[in-house]
Amino acid sequence: EIFEVAKELQSLTTSGPAALGGSMLLVDLAGADYDHRGGEAQKESTAINKSLLALKECFRALSL
């Protein structure tokens, strides 16, 4: 789940209108912390968690 918060500020200055804006993305990276199921369900949970970890590392690298 991704939620975006965007804000734009506008003001008048002596040199004319000025705008400042930005946005922030909130990403829900919830995965299965512990899965007591076995077989294919456990393998699927493990694969999802690995993908979420890779996505988290991408966001971390982009934020530097």
Protein Blocks (a to p, Z undefined) as FASTA:
>chain_A
ZZddddddddddfkbccddddddddddfbdcfbacbghjllmmmmmmmmmmmmmmmmmmm
mmZZ
